[in-house]
Amino acid sequence: MQLDLSARGGKPYVVPQRFLGIELHDWFYPLEKLPLWLFGGYCDRRPTLPATDLGFGAYVREGRIRVRAEVSHARNGVFSFADGTSQSYDAVVLATGFRFGTPFLPLELSRSSRGSHPLAIAGESPDWPGLFFCGTPCSRGLASEFLRGIALDAPVLARAIRDRMLDR
């Protein structure tokens, strides 16, 4: 069985899991405690963070995973790639990434400079009091869009909503 991987923009950016013997994510935990204003436009740009290599590189080198060009289209079970090749598959997993699609929200709602996600201050929309965001970039801190950030933000947002409801 051949396993193929296709990613938008080409080969995925993967870095070693450890640097100087320390888990890569552990290097960033102290940064998550700092105020967001120190990070300038990071929250607007929302750069893609690299994945940590848990064996991907070795599997590619061994030929167990084949990295394909970006998918250009799919029809009748056949996937076509940007390099002109095509392939049919027995099973396909579409891990399309996380997009902050909120077309149902008013256009005048504050968004990042790229318009990719709604802005939040302490998890709440600055334009719409009572509209809270969990899982959007920098809604409460640098980790807000990641699972560990959601785990930290969710109880704080729940308390803020509870307190708002009790104040009524």
Accessible surface in RSA format (square Angstrom, percent):
REM  Atomic radii and reference values for relative SASA: ProtOr
REM  Chains: A
REM  Algorithm: Lee & Richards
REM  Probe-radius: 1.40
REM  Slices: 20
REM RES _ NUM      All-atoms   Total-Side   Main-Chain    Non-polar    All polar
REM                ABS   REL    ABS   REL    ABS   REL    ABS   REL    ABS   REL
RES MET A   1   240.53 124.6 147.79  97.8  92.73 220.8 123.68 105.2 116.84 154.8
RES GLN A   2    85.39  47.7  62.53  45.7  22.86  54.4  33.97  72.3  51.42  39.0
RES LEU A   3   102.63  57.2 101.48  72.6   1.15   2.9 102.56  72.0   0.07   0.2
RES ASP A   4    28.64  20.1   5.20   5.2  23.43  55.4   5.29  12.4  23.35  23.3
RES LEU A   5    60.61  33.8  56.63  40.5   3.98  10.0  60.61  42.6   0.00   0.0
RES SER A   6    41.16  34.8  10.49  14.0  30.67  70.7   8.98  19.1  32.19  45.1
RES ALA A   7    26.38  24.3  20.31  31.3   6.07  13.8  26.38  37.2   0.00   0.0
RES ARG A   8   138.77  58.3 110.91  56.5  27.86  66.3  58.44  79.9  80.33  48.7
RES GLY A   9    74.45  91.8   0.00   N/A  74.45  91.8  40.61 111.4  33.85  75.8
RES GLY A  10    25.58  31.5   0.00   N/A  25.58  31.5  23.19  63.6   2.39   5.4
RES LYS A  11   137.08  66.9 109.72  67.3  27.36  65.1  61.77  55.6  75.31  80.2
RES PRO A  12    37.56  27.4  23.25  21.2  14.30  52.0  31.03  25.6   6.52  40.6
RES TYR A  13   151.39  70.7 138.77  79.0  12.62  32.8 103.82  78.0  47.58  58.6
RES VAL A  14    41.17  27.1  15.27  13.8  25.90  62.4  15.27  13.3  25.90  70.3
RES VAL A  15    24.89  16.4  23.84  21.6   1.05   2.5  24.89  21.6   0.00   0.0
RES PRO A  16    96.42  70.3  90.02  82.1   6.40  23.3  94.70  78.2   1.72  10.7
RES GLN A  17    63.30  35.4  59.74  43.7   3.56   8.5   6.17  13.1  57.13  43.3
RES ARG A  18   138.53  58.2 122.60  62.5  15.93  37.9  44.08  60.2  94.45  57.2
RES PHE A  19   115.83  57.9 113.74  70.5   2.08   5.4 115.83  70.2   0.00   0.0
RES LEU A  20   138.74  77.3 100.85  72.1  37.89  95.2 113.78  79.9  24.96  67.2
RES GLY A  21    61.04  75.3   0.00   N/A  61.04  75.3  32.94  90.4  28.10  62.9
RES ILE A  22    76.90  43.8  75.12  56.0   1.78   4.3  76.90  55.4   0.00   0.0
RES GLU A  23    35.83  20.6  34.87  26.4   0.96   2.3  22.39  43.3  13.44  11.0
RES LEU A  24    35.46  19.7  35.46  25.4   0.00   0.0  35.46  24.9   0.00   0.0
RES HIS A  25    67.92  37.1  67.92  47.2   0.00   0.0  35.21  36.3  32.71  38.1
RES ASP A  26    63.86  44.7  54.35  54.1   9.51  22.5  14.22  33.5  49.64  49.5
RES TRP A  27   102.35  41.1  86.75  42.0  15.60  36.6  90.16  48.1  12.19  19.8
RES PHE A  28    97.73  48.9  97.73  60.5   0.00   0.0  97.73  59.3   0.00   0.0
RES TYR A  29    92.05  43.0  91.04  51.8   1.01   2.6  61.36  46.1  30.69  37.8
RES PRO A  30    85.73  62.5  74.56  68.0  11.17  40.6  81.43  67.2   4.30  26.7
RES LEU A  31    66.45  37.0  66.45  47.5   0.00   0.0  66.45  46.7   0.00   0.0
RES GLU A  32    30.75  17.7  15.68  11.9  15.07  35.9   8.92  17.2  21.83  17.8
RES LYS A  33   167.49  81.7 135.57  83.2  31.92  76.0  95.09  85.6  72.40  77.1
RES LEU A  34    77.22  43.0  70.04  50.1   7.18  18.0  70.52  49.5   6.70  18.0
RES PRO A  35    61.04  44.5  48.77  44.5  12.27  44.6  60.90  50.3   0.13   0.8
RES LEU A  36    53.16  29.6  44.37  31.7   8.79  22.1  44.44  31.2   8.72  23.5
RES TRP A  37   192.92  77.4 164.99  79.9  27.93  65.6 161.83  86.3  31.09  50.4
RES LEU A  38    88.90  49.5  57.74  41.3  31.16  78.3  60.34  42.4  28.56  76.9
RES PHE A  39    47.63  23.8  34.44  21.3  13.20  34.3  41.33  25.1   6.31  18.1
RES GLY A  40    63.73  78.6   0.00   N/A  63.73  78.6  42.19 115.8  21.54  48.2
RES GLY A  41    33.23  41.0   0.00   N/A  33.23  41.0  22.26  61.1  10.98  24.6
RES TYR A  42    40.63  19.0  40.63  23.1   0.00   0.0  33.86  25.4   6.77   8.3
RES CYS A  43    21.33  16.1  20.94  23.4   0.39   0.9  17.17  43.5   4.16   4.5
RES ASP A  44    42.68  29.9  41.63  41.4   1.05   2.5   6.04  14.2  36.64  36.5
RES ARG A  45   122.47  51.4 117.17  59.7   5.29  12.6  48.91  66.8  73.55  44.6
RES ARG A  46    68.14  28.6  59.48  30.3   8.65  20.6   5.70   7.8  62.43  37.8
RES PRO A  47    59.32  43.2  44.70  40.7  14.61  53.1  53.97  44.6   5.35  33.2
RES THR A  48   129.92  92.4 100.91 102.3  29.01  69.1  73.61  98.9  56.31  85.1
RES LEU A  49    86.93  48.4  69.51  49.7  17.42  43.8  69.53  48.8  17.40  46.8
RES PRO A  50    41.70  30.4  27.10  24.7  14.59  53.0  29.27  24.2  12.43  77.2
RES ALA A  51    57.32  52.7  45.57  70.3  11.75  26.7  55.24  77.8   2.08   5.5
RES THR A  52    29.20  20.8  14.01  14.2  15.19  36.2   0.80   1.1  28.40  42.9
RES ASP A  53    42.86  30.0  32.00  31.9  10.86  25.7   8.32  19.6  34.54  34.4
RES LEU A  54   133.75  74.5  94.75  67.8  39.00  98.0 102.92  72.3  30.83  83.0
RES GLY A  55    24.34  30.0   0.00   N/A  24.34  30.0  21.17  58.1   3.17   7.1
RES PHE A  56    37.11  18.6  31.84  19.7   5.27  13.7  33.76  20.5   3.35   9.6
RES GLY A  57    13.89  17.1   0.00   N/A  13.89  17.1  13.52  37.1   0.37   0.8
RES ALA A  58    34.44  31.7  32.39  50.0   2.05   4.7  33.18  46.7   1.27   3.4
RES TYR A  59    87.19  40.7  87.19  49.6   0.00   0.0  44.21  33.2  42.98  53.0
RES VAL A  60    38.23  25.2  28.55  25.9   9.68  23.3  28.55  24.8   9.68  26.2
RES ARG A  61   189.93  79.7 151.64  77.3  38.29  91.2  79.96 109.3 109.97  66.6
RES GLU A  62   108.21  62.1  71.11  53.8  37.10  88.3  44.49  86.0  63.73  52.0
RES GLY A  63    48.10  59.3   0.00   N/A  48.10  59.3  31.35  86.0  16.75  37.5
RES ARG A  64   141.25  59.3 126.63  64.6  14.62  34.8  46.53  63.6  94.72  57.4
RES ILE A  65    18.36  10.4  16.43  12.2   1.93   4.7  16.43  11.8   1.93   5.2
RES ARG A  66    98.83  41.5  94.06  47.9   4.77  11.4  49.36  67.5  49.48  30.0
RES VAL A  67    44.72  29.4  18.44  16.7  26.28  63.3  18.44  16.0  26.28  71.3
RES ARG A  68    24.67  10.4  18.82   9.6   5.85  13.9   9.45  12.9  15.22   9.2
RES ALA A  69    28.00  25.7  15.41  23.8  12.59  28.6  24.12  34.0   3.88  10.3
RES GLU A  70    67.78  38.9  65.89  49.8   1.89   4.5  13.50  26.1  54.28  44.3
RES VAL A  71    59.17  38.9  42.15  38.2  17.02  41.0  42.15  36.6  17.02  46.2
RES SER A  72    68.03  57.5  31.63  42.2  36.39  83.8  35.17  74.9  32.86  46.0
RES HIS A  73    94.91  51.9  86.13  59.9   8.78  22.5  68.15  70.2  26.76  31.1
RES ALA A  74    55.57  51.1  26.67  41.2  28.90  65.7  26.92  37.9  28.65  75.9
RES ARG A  75   165.05  69.3 154.66  78.8  10.39  24.7  55.33  75.6 109.71  66.5
RES ASN A  76   143.80  99.2 101.35  97.9  42.45 102.2  39.41  94.8 104.39 100.9
RES GLY A  77    48.94  60.3   0.00   N/A  48.94  60.3  36.67 100.6  12.27  27.5
RES VAL A  78    60.34  39.7  58.47  52.9   1.87   4.5  58.47  50.8   1.87   5.1
RES PHE A  79    29.76  14.9  29.76  18.4   0.00   0.0  29.76  18.0   0.00   0.0
RES SER A  80    22.22  18.8  22.22  29.6   0.00   0.0   8.70  18.5  13.51  18.9
RES PHE A  81    10.08   5.0   5.46   3.4   4.62  12.0   5.46   3.3   4.62  13.2
RES ALA A  82    73.12  67.2  38.75  59.8  34.36  78.2  44.03  62.0  29.09  77.0
RES ASP A  83    90.60  63.5  52.62  52.4  37.98  89.8  41.88  98.6  48.72  48.6
RES GLY A  84    70.80  87.3   0.00   N/A  70.80  87.3  38.31 105.1  32.49  72.8
RES THR A  85    61.52  43.8  55.63  56.4   5.89  14.0  61.00  81.9   0.51   0.8
RES SER A  86    63.04  53.3  40.35  53.9  22.69  52.3   7.23  15.4  55.81  78.2
RES GLN A  87    65.82  36.8  59.80  43.7   6.03  14.3   6.25  13.3  59.57  45.2
RES SER A  88    67.32  56.9  57.11  76.2  10.22  23.5  22.39  47.7  44.93  62.9
RES TYR A  89    62.95  29.4  33.14  18.9  29.81  77.6  38.63  29.0  24.32  30.0
RES ASP A  90   163.09 114.2 120.37 119.8  42.72 101.0  40.18  94.6 122.91 122.6
RES ALA A  91    87.40  80.4  61.12  94.3  26.28  59.8  68.85  97.0  18.54  49.1
RES VAL A  92    71.12  46.8  34.97  31.7  36.16  87.1  39.45  34.3  31.68  85.9
RES VAL A  93   135.51  89.2 107.44  97.3  28.07  67.6 110.51  96.0  25.00  67.8
RES LEU A  94   130.94  72.9 100.85  72.2  30.09  75.6 102.72  72.1  28.23  76.0
RES ALA A  95    96.53  88.8  57.79  89.2  38.74  88.1  66.51  93.7  30.02  79.5
RES THR A  96    82.89  59.0  74.33  75.4   8.56  20.4  52.56  70.6  30.33  45.9
RES GLY A  97    54.95  67.8   0.00   N/A  54.95  67.8  35.14  96.4  19.81  44.4
RES PHE A  98   132.14  66.1 114.54  70.9  17.60  45.8 116.33  70.5  15.81  45.2
RES ARG A  99   159.02  66.8 138.88  70.8  20.14  47.9  63.11  86.3  95.90  58.1
RES PHE A 100    22.34  11.2   6.34   3.9  16.00  41.6  11.69   7.1  10.65  30.5
RES GLY A 101    55.56  68.5   0.00   N/A  55.56  68.5  33.86  92.9  21.70  48.6
RES THR A 102    26.36  18.8  21.11  21.4   5.26  12.5  21.79  29.3   4.57   6.9
RES PRO A 103   121.24  88.4  86.78  79.1  34.46 125.3  99.06  81.8  22.18 137.9
RES PHE A 104   159.47  79.8 120.24  74.5  39.23 102.1 132.48  80.3  26.99  77.2
RES LEU A 105    17.44   9.7  13.44   9.6   4.00  10.1  13.73   9.6   3.71  10.0
RES PRO A 106    51.93  37.8  38.81  35.4  13.12  47.7  51.72  42.7   0.22   1.3
RES LEU A 107   160.79  89.5 141.10 100.9  19.69  49.5 141.13  99.1  19.66  52.9
RES GLU A 108   146.74  84.2 116.11  87.8  30.63  72.9  75.30 145.7  71.43  58.3
RES LEU A 109     9.71   5.4   5.14   3.7   4.57  11.5   5.90   4.1   3.81  10.3
RES SER A 110    37.96  32.1  28.34  37.8   9.62  22.2  14.87  31.7  23.09  32.4
RES ARG A 111    55.95  23.5  37.76  19.3  18.19  43.3  25.10  34.3  30.85  18.7
RES SER A 112     5.38   4.5   0.00   0.0   5.38  12.4   0.09   0.2   5.28   7.4
RES SER A 113    95.33  80.6  50.63  67.6  44.70 103.0  49.84 106.1  45.49  63.7
RES ARG A 114   164.67  69.1 130.17  66.4  34.51  82.2  46.04  62.9 118.63  71.9
RES GLY A 115    41.05  50.6   0.00   N/A  41.05  50.6  20.66  56.7  20.39  45.7
RES SER A 116    45.80  38.7  32.38  43.2  13.42  30.9  39.62  84.4   6.18   8.7
RES HIS A 117     0.46   0.3   0.45   0.3   0.01   0.0   0.11   0.1   0.35   0.4
RES PRO A 118     0.56   0.4   0.17   0.2   0.39   1.4   0.17   0.1   0.39   2.4
RES LEU A 119    62.26  34.7  60.66  43.4   1.60   4.0  61.67  43.3   0.59   1.6
RES ALA A 120    14.92  13.7   0.17   0.3  14.75  33.6   0.17   0.2  14.75  39.1
RES ILE A 121   122.17  69.5 114.93  85.6   7.23  17.4 117.98  85.0   4.19  11.4
RES ALA A 122    71.59  65.8  53.14  82.0  18.45  42.0  57.78  81.4  13.81  36.6
RES GLY A 123     0.00   0.0   0.00   N/A   0.00   0.0   0.00   0.0   0.00   0.0
RES GLU A 124    30.98  17.8  30.18  22.8   0.80   1.9   9.10  17.6  21.88  17.9
RES SER A 125     4.26   3.6   0.18   0.2   4.08   9.4   0.02   0.0   4.24   5.9
RES PRO A 126    63.18  46.0  25.68  23.4  37.49 136.3  35.83  29.6  27.35 170.0
RES ASP A 127    73.68  51.6  40.53  40.3  33.15  78.4  21.60  50.8  52.08  51.9
RES TRP A 128   113.41  45.5 111.65  54.0   1.76   4.1  88.51  47.2  24.90  40.4
RES PRO A 129   103.38  75.3  86.99  79.3  16.39  59.6  88.17  72.8  15.21  94.5
RES GLY A 130    42.19  52.0   0.00   N/A  42.19  52.0  18.33  50.3  23.86  53.4
RES LEU A 131    36.46  20.3  34.41  24.6   2.04   5.1  36.46  25.6   0.00   0.0
RES PHE A 132    39.14  19.6  17.12  10.6  22.02  57.3  17.30  10.5  21.84  62.5
RES PHE A 133    18.36   9.2  15.52   9.6   2.84   7.4  18.36  11.1   0.00   0.0
RES CYS A 134    62.38  47.2  30.86  34.4  31.52  74.1  24.66  62.5  37.72  40.7
RES GLY A 135     3.94   4.9   0.00   N/A   3.94   4.9   3.49   9.6   0.45   1.0
RES THR A 136    13.79   9.8  13.79  14.0   0.00   0.0  13.59  18.3   0.20   0.3
RES PRO A 137     6.09   4.4   0.87   0.8   5.22  19.0   0.96   0.8   5.13  31.9
RES CYS A 138     8.92   6.7   5.00   5.6   3.92   9.2   4.31  10.9   4.61   5.0
RES SER A 139     0.35   0.3   0.00   0.0   0.35   0.8   0.10   0.2   0.25   0.4
RES ARG A 140    85.20  35.8  59.00  30.1  26.20  62.4   2.82   3.9  82.38  49.9
RES GLY A 141    15.24  18.8   0.00   N/A  15.24  18.8  15.23  41.8   0.01   0.0
RES LEU A 142    22.64  12.6  19.72  14.1   2.92   7.3  19.84  13.9   2.80   7.5
RES ALA A 143     5.39   5.0   4.18   6.5   1.21   2.7   4.96   7.0   0.43   1.1
RES SER A 144     1.10   0.9   0.19   0.3   0.91   2.1   0.63   1.3   0.47   0.7
RES GLU A 145    27.09  15.6  10.51   8.0  16.58  39.5   1.34   2.6  25.74  21.0
RES PHE A 146    59.14  29.6  55.94  34.6   3.20   8.3  59.14  35.9   0.00   0.0
RES LEU A 147   154.10  85.8 145.21 103.9   8.89  22.4 145.47 102.2   8.64  23.2
RES ARG A 148    68.07  28.6  58.57  29.9   9.50  22.6  40.07  54.8  28.00  17.0
RES GLY A 149     1.34   1.6   0.00   N/A   1.34   1.6   1.34   3.7   0.00   0.0
RES ILE A 150    57.11  32.5  57.11  42.5   0.00   0.0  57.11  41.1   0.00   0.0
RES ALA A 151    68.94  63.4  48.17  74.3  20.77  47.2  57.66  81.2  11.28  29.9
RES LEU A 152    99.84  55.6  94.15  67.4   5.69  14.3  95.71  67.2   4.13  11.1
RES ASP A 153     5.58   3.9   5.58   5.6   0.00   0.0   0.00   0.0   5.58   5.6
RES ALA A 154    43.05  39.6  37.45  57.8   5.60  12.7  39.83  56.1   3.22   8.5
RES PRO A 155    59.32  43.2  52.17  47.6   7.15  26.0  58.80  48.5   0.52   3.2
RES VAL A 156    47.89  31.5  46.96  42.5   0.92   2.2  46.97  40.8   0.91   2.5
RES LEU A 157     9.21   5.1   9.21   6.6   0.00   0.0   9.21   6.5   0.00   0.0
RES ALA A 158    59.18  54.4  48.50  74.8  10.67  24.3  54.11  76.2   5.06  13.4
RES ARG A 159   116.16  48.8 115.23  58.7   0.93   2.2  45.71  62.5  70.46  42.7
RES ALA A 160    37.40  34.4  27.53  42.5   9.86  22.4  34.08  48.0   3.31   8.8
RES ILE A 161    73.47  41.8  73.33  54.6   0.15   0.4  73.47  52.9   0.00   0.0
RES ARG A 162   124.36  52.2 118.50  60.4   5.87  14.0  59.43  81.2  64.93  39.4
RES ASP A 163    64.85  45.4  63.56  63.3   1.29   3.1  25.98  61.1  38.88  38.8
RES ARG A 164    91.29  38.3  87.33  44.5   3.96   9.4  44.94  61.4  46.35  28.1
RES MET A 165   102.85  53.3  90.50  59.9  12.35  29.4  76.92  65.4  25.93  34.4
RES LEU A 166   132.68  73.9 105.12  75.2  27.56  69.3 107.90  75.8  24.78  66.7
RES ASP A 167   124.59  87.3  90.68  90.3  33.90  80.2  30.28  71.3  94.31  94.1
RES ARG A 168   213.04  89.5 146.54  74.7  66.50 158.3  80.23 109.6 132.81  80.5
END  Absolute sums over single chains surface
CHAIN  1 A    11758.7       8883.7       2875.0       7382.5       4376.2
END  Absolute sums over all chains
TOTAL         11758.7       8883.7       2875.0       7382.5       4376.2
